[in-house]
Amino acid sequence: MTTSIDTSAPPSSVRPRRRPRILVVDETRSERDLYSAHLRGAGYEVQVAADGLEAVARAVARRPDAIVMDVATGQLDGWEVTRRLKAAAATRDIPVIAVSGRDLVQAGERAREAGCVAWLAKPFAPEILRAEVDRQLGQHRPRPRRRGRAGRV
């Protein structure tokens, strides 16, 4: 007697691969919406934050795989948000891509000093953002999600 094994369905212990999670931080709603729509269309799970304090809270709670950070984010700017995230064990390995429309001469240097992995000068085509996110996620593999306390930032 022979028994056939159905190999068409994966075993129940195999989980489907999750989509990488991107946090988009920009105080301008239209830009948040533009970046988010483009990244969602590229297959990413996207969360948004309108300011630096919200960005820190979301990064700690949700642990995105990458962060797109406008550096002009109100009361807590993107440089300081990045420094705080890089100082905390729970968030230090999340790649941060800085986005800036000001101080373009100094933005690259400030981005490196704060701990950003890249920076983009506004305005840019959404395809440029997608390419940079793809590049960073290729270099920084998404981590499995852990349950429990995220730590303080």
N, C-alpha and C positions, 0 to 999 in steps of 0.2 A: 504494500500500500504506500502511495506517495502523498505527501502533503504539500500543497502549494502555499507559498507565502506571498501575501499582497505587499509589494514594495512601492506601490503608487503613492501611499500616504506616509508622511514622516511619522516616526514614533511620537507618542504623546509627550515624551520628555524633551523633545527638541522644540525650542521656542523659535518663533519666526524672528528674524533679525529686525531690530527696532530701527526706526529712522533717526538719524542724528538730530539732536535738539540744538537750535540756535536761539540765542537771546539777542534781540535787536533793541538797542537803546538810543532813542532820539527824542528830543523834546518837541519836534515838529511832527504833528500827526501825519501830514501828507507824505513825509519821507519815511516814517515808520511803516505806513501802509504800502508804499512802493517797494521798499526793501523786503518786507514780509511777504507780499504777494509773489514777488519774483522767487524768493527762496522756497516758499511753499510749492510753487510750480516746478521747482527743481527737485522736489521730493523731501525737503526738510520739514521737520516739526518746528514751528516758530512760536516763540513767546516774545512779548514786547514789554518795554518799560519806558515811561515818559521822562524819568529823571534819575539822577544818580542814586538816591536813597532807595528807590524802588528797584533799581538794577542790582544793588547789593543784596537786598532781600530776596529777589527772585533767583539770583545766582546761588546763594546759600541754600535756599529751599529746593530748587529744581536741578541744580548742577548741570547746566547746559554743556554741550560738547564744544561750543565756541560762542564768543560774544562779539557782536558788531557794535562798537561803542562810539557814538558821537561825543566828541570831547567837550562840547558846549551844552552841558545838561543841567544848568541852573545852579541850585545851592550847593551841590556837590559835583564838581566837574568830572569829566571822564578820566582825567589824569589821576585824580585822587581816588576815584572808584577803582581804577586799575591797580594802583598801589595797595589799596586795602585788600583787594582780591588776591593779589600776589603774595601778600604777607600772611594770609591764612592758609593753613594746611589743607583745608577742605576744598579750596578753590584755586590754589596756586598753579595747578597744571592746566587750567582752562585757557586756551589761546584767546587773546583779545586782539581784535582788529580795530584800530582807531580810525575814525572818520572825521575829517576836519575841513572846514571851509575858511578857516582863519589862520593867521600866522603860518602860512605854508612853508616859509623858509625854515622855521624852527620846529615845525610839527614832527618831522622825522626823528630829530634828536630827542624831543620831549617824549615821543612814543617809546623809543628805546629805553630812556631813563625810567619811565613808568612801568615798563615790563610788557609792553605790547609786542606782538610777534610781527605785525605789519601795520601800515597805515595807508589810507586812501584819501586823496585830495578831492573835495567836492568842487564841482559836480562831476559825477562819473556815471557811466552806463551801468545798469543793473547787472549786466553780464560780467562786468569787471568784478563786482562784489561776489557774484557766484563763483567765479574762477578763483578768487582769493580764499573764500570759505572752503572750496573743494581742496585747494592746495594745503591749507592748514589742517584740515581733517585727515588728509593723506599723511601728514607728518605727525599729527597728534591723534592717535587712534581713539575713538570714543570708548569711554570706560563703562564697564557694567554698572548699573545702578545699585547702590547700597541703601539699605534701610537704616534708619536710626538718626541720631543727631548729626547735623551737618557741622556744628562748631560755630564759633563766633568769628565775625569779620569786623 
